[in-house]
Amino acid sequence: MVEKEQQTNYTVKNVETIAAGKDVQARLFTLAPGEVIPWHSHSEIADNFFVLEGELTVETRTPDDHRTLGIGERYRVHVGRAHQTSNRGTRDCRFLIVQGVGKYDFLRSPQ
């Protein structure tokens, strides 16, 4: 069962909003080693990850997938697909995420 979260209820080293509009947003995340953005999905938007520093691990369900992305690599998580992101490395990971097109939500998924 997926429950709708009013707040994301996770903590990361830093998040900076680069641009935000009605249907799209771009944010710069910094994850310290070991930090995780927990399993969730979005009902209207896709996530587009662009790694700028370090390594980012993206795990997805339906279908199950596991990717570790390095500097300059990109990965797209489609609308409605449960996913979690983490920094399994030994140094900070910085990535740009572009989310859209649609209304942003954060639907928490079971572990």
Backbone as a chain_set.jsonl record, in Angstrom:
{"seq": "MVEKEQQTNYTVKNVETIAAGKDVQARLFTLAPGEVIPWHSHSEIADNFFVLEGELTVETRTPDDHRTLGIGERYRVHVGRAHQTSNRGTRDCRFLIVQGVGKYDFLRSPQ", "coords": {"N": [[0.84, -1.179, 0.0], [0.482, 2.222, -0.757], [1.106, 5.288, 0.771], [0.082, 8.667, 0.94], [2.282, 11.267, 1.477], [2.483, 14.213, 3.386], [4.744, 15.567, 3.981], [8.149, 14.893, 3.182], [9.726, 13.482, 5.035], [12.447, 12.67, 5.309], [16.0, 13.126, 5.581], [18.603, 14.926, 4.082], [21.933, 15.948, 3.146], [21.95, 18.438, 1.719], [19.623, 20.441, -0.118], [18.821, 22.3, -2.898], [16.689, 24.466, -4.514], [16.622, 25.031, -7.868], [15.003, 25.891, -9.974], [11.492, 26.405, -10.157], [8.269, 25.676, -11.198], [4.794, 25.59, -12.153], [4.413, 23.022, -13.269], [6.893, 21.803, -13.419], [10.095, 21.201, -11.94], [13.436, 21.915, -10.868], [16.048, 20.675, -8.98], [18.946, 20.745, -6.897], [20.631, 18.264, -5.335], [22.532, 17.186, -2.508], [23.931, 14.352, -1.25], [25.216, 12.897, 1.592], [27.67, 10.326, 2.336], [26.023, 7.248, 2.75], [23.472, 8.341, 3.032], [19.957, 8.23, 2.265], [17.217, 8.549, 0.057], [14.073, 7.597, 0.66], [12.014, 4.744, -0.444], [9.608, 5.596, -2.839], [7.057, 7.042, -4.979], [5.752, 8.949, -7.771], [2.738, 10.465, -8.761], [2.231, 11.941, -11.083], [4.59, 12.904, -12.237], [7.825, 12.446, -13.818], [11.123, 11.495, -12.81], [14.254, 12.842, -13.523], [17.519, 12.172, -13.316], [20.735, 13.603, -13.004], [24.019, 13.092, -12.61], [26.471, 14.892, -10.894], [28.64, 14.845, -9.198], [30.506, 12.376, -7.458], [28.877, 9.205, -6.755], [25.66, 7.928, -7.53], [23.147, 5.793, -6.446], [20.379, 4.276, -7.871], [17.445, 2.627, -7.294], [14.773, 0.664, -8.532], [11.35, -0.481, -8.806], [9.164, -2.812, -10.394], [9.572, -2.704, -13.435], [12.071, -4.47, -11.463], [15.131, -2.867, -10.848], [18.538, -1.813, -10.651], [20.813, 0.65, -10.461], [24.007, 2.129, -10.53], [25.179, 5.253, -10.826], [27.619, 7.333, -12.341], [29.642, 10.351, -12.539], [28.335, 12.598, -14.891], [26.483, 10.827, -15.903], [23.084, 9.868, -16.68], [19.72, 9.163, -15.63], [16.382, 8.046, -15.954], [13.373, 7.915, -14.159], [10.279, 6.676, -14.611], [6.861, 7.943, -14.557], [4.925, 7.027, -11.761], [6.475, 4.83, -11.032], [7.924, 3.023, -8.454], [10.718, 4.0, -6.487], [14.014, 4.364, -5.037], [16.717, 6.362, -3.902], [20.229, 6.553, -3.264], [23.36, 7.226, -1.582], [25.94, 5.283, -1.758], [28.579, 5.483, -1.681], [31.868, 6.717, -0.651], [32.231, 9.39, -0.468], [30.7, 12.675, -0.777], [27.737, 12.885, -2.813], [26.546, 14.642, -5.551], [23.726, 15.686, -7.32], [21.652, 16.722, -10.045], [18.211, 17.025, -10.251], [15.527, 16.87, -12.409], [12.169, 17.362, -12.482], [9.047, 16.502, -13.765], [6.508, 16.273, -16.239], [4.016, 17.868, -14.537], [1.998, 17.903, -11.514], [3.819, 17.979, -8.485], [4.268, 15.336, -6.186], [4.863, 13.187, -3.354], [4.782, 10.016, -2.871], [4.875, 7.756, -0.479], [6.333, 4.55, -0.427], [6.105, 1.074, 0.539], [8.844, -0.548, 2.286]], "CA": [[0.0, 0.0, 0.0], [1.204, 3.487, -0.843], [0.416, 6.354, 1.488], [0.481, 10.001, 0.496], [2.987, 12.013, 2.518], [2.417, 15.669, 3.319], [6.145, 15.943, 3.977], [8.946, 13.757, 2.731], [10.213, 12.738, 6.204], [13.818, 12.178, 5.2], [16.98, 14.201, 5.712], [19.811, 14.821, 3.264], [22.907, 16.996, 3.464], [21.532, 19.728, 1.174], [18.737, 20.514, -1.283], [18.683, 23.678, -3.377], [15.783, 24.585, -5.651], [17.202, 25.829, -8.95], [13.859, 26.494, -10.656], [10.232, 25.728, -9.842], [7.088, 26.203, -11.859], [3.567, 24.846, -11.883], [4.481, 21.637, -13.736], [8.264, 21.292, -13.509], [11.05, 21.772, -10.992], [14.822, 21.436, -10.928], [16.675, 20.825, -7.666], [20.293, 20.22, -6.736], [20.731, 17.508, -4.085], [23.803, 16.646, -2.037], [23.767, 13.255, -0.305], [26.433, 12.441, 2.268], [27.769, 8.867, 2.301], [25.035, 6.53, 3.549], [22.135, 8.944, 3.02], [18.983, 7.564, 1.392], [15.87, 9.082, -0.156], [13.394, 6.306, 0.755], [11.112, 4.27, -1.498], [8.458, 6.449, -3.111], [6.727, 7.235, -6.389], [5.065, 10.205, -8.066], [1.559, 10.128, -9.56], [2.163, 12.673, -12.356], [5.873, 13.359, -12.775], [8.997, 11.575, -13.964], [12.366, 12.022, -12.244], [15.421, 12.757, -14.392], [18.702, 12.365, -12.478], [21.981, 13.919, -13.688], [25.038, 13.049, -11.559], [27.489, 15.929, -11.044], [29.797, 14.53, -8.355], [30.333, 11.129, -6.712], [28.064, 8.15, -7.357], [24.278, 7.846, -7.074], [22.496, 4.514, -6.708], [18.932, 4.374, -8.064], [16.784, 1.326, -7.33], [13.382, 0.784, -8.947], [10.489, -1.669, -8.78], [8.175, -3.017, -11.456], [10.418, -3.847, -13.103], [13.181, -4.247, -10.539], [16.37, -2.438, -11.484], [19.515, -1.26, -9.707], [21.85, 1.334, -11.238], [24.913, 3.063, -9.874], [25.528, 6.244, -11.839], [28.783, 8.161, -12.085], [29.635, 11.727, -13.04], [27.929, 12.757, -16.28], [25.457, 9.863, -16.306], [21.69, 10.282, -16.515], [18.758, 8.069, -15.506], [14.996, 8.521, -15.855], [12.384, 7.064, -13.501], [8.997, 7.055, -15.207], [5.711, 8.248, -13.709], [4.296, 5.92, -11.051], [7.405, 3.738, -10.73], [8.536, 3.153, -7.128], [12.174, 4.079, -6.547], [14.756, 4.961, -3.926], [18.061, 6.777, -4.294], [21.142, 6.539, -2.122], [24.79, 7.402, -1.782], [26.642, 4.147, -1.155], [30.004, 5.76, -1.816], [32.624, 7.188, 0.51], [32.266, 10.856, -0.483], [29.417, 13.268, -1.137], [27.178, 12.752, -4.157], [25.711, 15.777, -5.955], [23.011, 15.429, -8.569], [20.555, 17.584, -10.447], [17.005, 16.279, -10.595], [14.501, 17.637, -13.106], [10.93, 16.622, -12.26], [7.889, 17.022, -14.481], [5.673, 17.465, -16.275], [2.81, 17.637, -13.763], [2.036, 18.336, -10.121], [4.725, 17.204, -7.648], [3.846, 14.686, -4.951], [5.821, 12.205, -2.835], [3.956, 8.921, -2.371], [5.753, 6.816, 0.215], [6.104, 3.145, -0.753], [6.652, 0.18, 1.565], [10.228, -0.988, 2.106]], "C": [[0.889, 1.247, 0.0], [0.418, 4.535, -0.071], [0.955, 7.7, 1.033], [1.08, 10.763, 1.667], [2.776, 13.508, 2.32], [3.828, 16.252, 3.308], [6.944, 14.699, 3.638], [9.503, 12.911, 3.865], [11.539, 12.029, 5.977], [14.746, 13.384, 5.259], [18.171, 13.912, 4.816], [20.701, 16.021, 3.573], [22.465, 18.368, 2.963], [20.597, 19.537, -0.013], [18.589, 21.984, -1.633], [17.746, 23.675, -4.571], [16.404, 25.54, -6.66], [16.102, 26.591, -9.683], [12.615, 25.703, -10.289], [9.096, 26.451, -10.544], [5.897, 25.332, -11.516], [3.722, 23.355, -12.19], [5.878, 21.045, -13.804], [9.117, 21.949, -12.425], [12.414, 21.143, -11.204], [15.446, 21.717, -9.57], [18.048, 20.171, -7.675], [20.368, 19.573, -5.355], [22.185, 17.189, -3.791], [23.474, 15.585, -0.996], [25.127, 12.928, 0.283], [26.497, 10.919, 2.158], [26.757, 8.227, 3.262], [23.64, 7.126, 3.55], [21.256, 8.309, 1.947], [17.735, 8.431, 1.273], [15.0, 7.836, -0.29], [12.452, 6.003, -0.414], [9.887, 5.164, -1.601], [8.166, 6.423, -4.604], [6.053, 8.595, -6.524], [3.907, 9.889, -9.01], [1.519, 10.817, -10.921], [3.514, 12.955, -12.998], [6.889, 12.234, -12.915], [10.181, 12.282, -13.316], [13.494, 11.798, -13.235], [16.643, 13.146, -13.569], [19.93, 12.607, -13.349], [23.071, 14.015, -12.616], [26.152, 14.045, -11.877], [28.771, 15.609, -10.287], [29.502, 13.239, -7.598], [29.54, 10.096, -7.491], [26.684, 8.134, -6.709], [23.729, 6.477, -7.432], [20.997, 4.743, -6.772], [18.39, 2.955, -8.164], [15.325, 1.546, -7.696], [12.675, -0.558, -8.808], [9.559, -1.637, -9.984], [8.553, -2.29, -12.739], [11.534, -3.448, -12.134], [14.437, -3.884, -11.318], [17.248, -1.802, -10.409], [20.629, -0.661, -10.546], [22.707, 2.196, -10.328], [25.464, 3.968, -10.959], [26.738, 7.044, -11.393], [28.617, 9.547, -12.681], [29.287, 11.737, -14.526], [26.855, 11.79, -16.736], [24.067, 10.357, -15.916], [20.823, 9.041, -16.394], [17.374, 8.663, -15.302], [14.15, 7.471, -15.147], [11.017, 7.558, -13.96], [7.9, 7.262, -14.16], [5.171, 6.969, -13.068], [5.211, 4.79, -10.632], [8.076, 3.982, -9.375], [10.053, 3.121, -7.255], [12.737, 4.631, -5.241], [16.141, 5.307, -4.45], [18.94, 6.831, -3.059], [22.567, 6.832, -2.563], [25.483, 6.27, -1.032], [28.154, 4.33, -1.207], [30.625, 6.262, -0.524], [32.772, 8.709, 0.541], [30.909, 11.382, -0.925], [29.043, 12.982, -2.586], [26.317, 13.98, -4.412], [25.036, 15.42, -7.255], [21.925, 16.472, -8.773], [19.383, 16.676, -10.757], [16.023, 17.249, -11.231], [13.236, 16.789, -13.049], [9.784, 17.29, -12.999], [7.429, 15.997, -15.496], [4.36, 17.098, -15.568], [3.007, 18.128, -12.345], [2.935, 17.407, -9.315], [3.979, 16.598, -6.466], [4.907, 13.658, -4.578], [4.993, 11.127, -2.162], [4.859, 7.854, -1.785], [5.348, 5.386, -0.127], [6.651, 2.281, 0.369], [8.083, -0.212, 1.245], [10.203, -2.225, 1.276]], "O": [[1.914, 1.298, 0.68], [-0.796, 4.656, -0.239], [2.15, 7.845, 0.773], [0.457, 10.889, 2.721], [2.881, 14.008, 1.201], [4.076, 17.295, 2.703], [6.458, 13.578, 3.793], [9.734, 11.717, 3.671], [11.718, 10.894, 6.42], [14.33, 14.517, 5.018], [18.687, 12.794, 4.79], [20.26, 16.991, 4.19], [22.585, 19.357, 3.686], [20.751, 18.606, -0.805], [18.273, 22.811, -0.777], [17.983, 22.955, -5.542], [16.676, 26.701, -6.355], [16.242, 27.778, -9.977], [12.669, 24.483, -10.128], [8.983, 27.676, -10.486], [5.993, 24.436, -10.677], [3.213, 22.516, -11.446], [6.035, 19.892, -14.208], [8.889, 23.097, -12.045], [12.535, 20.003, -11.655], [15.388, 22.838, -9.066], [18.279, 19.179, -8.367], [20.193, 20.24, -4.336], [22.976, 16.95, -4.704], [22.826, 15.869, 0.011], [26.087, 12.705, -0.454], [25.473, 10.282, 1.909], [26.653, 8.615, 4.426], [22.704, 6.482, 4.025], [21.727, 7.909, 0.882], [17.254, 8.98, 2.264], [15.16, 7.083, -1.251], [12.141, 6.862, -1.239], [9.218, 5.454, -0.608], [8.925, 5.857, -5.391], [5.816, 9.294, -5.54], [4.078, 9.125, -9.96], [0.843, 10.334, -11.829], [3.574, 13.222, -14.198], [6.82, 11.216, -12.226], [10.238, 13.511, -13.276], [13.672, 10.687, -13.735], [16.79, 14.302, -13.171], [20.144, 11.893, -14.329], [23.043, 14.932, -11.796], [26.705, 14.047, -12.976], [29.855, 16.042, -10.676], [28.377, 13.027, -7.146], [29.527, 10.102, -8.722], [26.553, 8.303, -5.497], [23.829, 6.043, -8.579], [20.407, 5.323, -5.861], [18.821, 2.175, -9.012], [14.704, 2.502, -7.23], [13.302, -1.613, -8.707], [9.221, -0.577, -10.512], [7.883, -1.321, -13.095], [11.889, -2.277, -12.002], [14.763, -4.517, -12.322], [16.755, -1.317, -9.391], [21.319, -1.383, -11.266], [22.194, 2.904, -9.462], [26.129, 3.514, -11.89], [26.869, 7.391, -10.219], [27.578, 9.87, -13.256], [29.862, 10.989, -15.318], [26.356, 11.916, -17.855], [23.892, 11.136, -14.979], [21.131, 7.997, -16.97], [17.203, 9.646, -14.581], [14.198, 6.288, -15.485], [10.648, 8.709, -13.728], [8.015, 6.806, -13.022], [4.982, 5.957, -13.743], [4.771, 3.871, -9.941], [8.715, 5.013, -9.168], [10.61, 2.332, -8.018], [12.037, 5.27, -4.457], [16.671, 4.631, -5.332], [18.474, 7.113, -1.955], [22.925, 6.706, -3.734], [25.594, 6.307, 0.194], [28.911, 3.439, -0.823], [30.008, 6.239, 0.541], [33.37, 9.257, 1.467], [30.065, 10.618, -1.395], [29.901, 12.855, -3.459], [25.461, 14.326, -3.597], [25.67, 14.916, -8.182], [21.365, 17.022, -7.825], [19.538, 15.669, -11.447], [15.722, 18.306, -10.676], [13.223, 15.646, -13.506], [9.574, 18.497, -12.877], [7.996, 14.906, -15.548], [3.683, 16.144, -15.95], [4.046, 18.696, -12.009], [2.835, 16.186, -9.438], [3.163, 17.261, -5.826], [5.751, 13.303, -5.401], [4.552, 11.292, -1.025], [5.531, 7.131, -2.519], [4.164, 5.05, -0.119], [7.563, 2.7, 1.081], [8.493, -0.212, 0.084], [11.255, -2.794, 0.983]]}, "num_chains": 1, "name": "protein.A"}
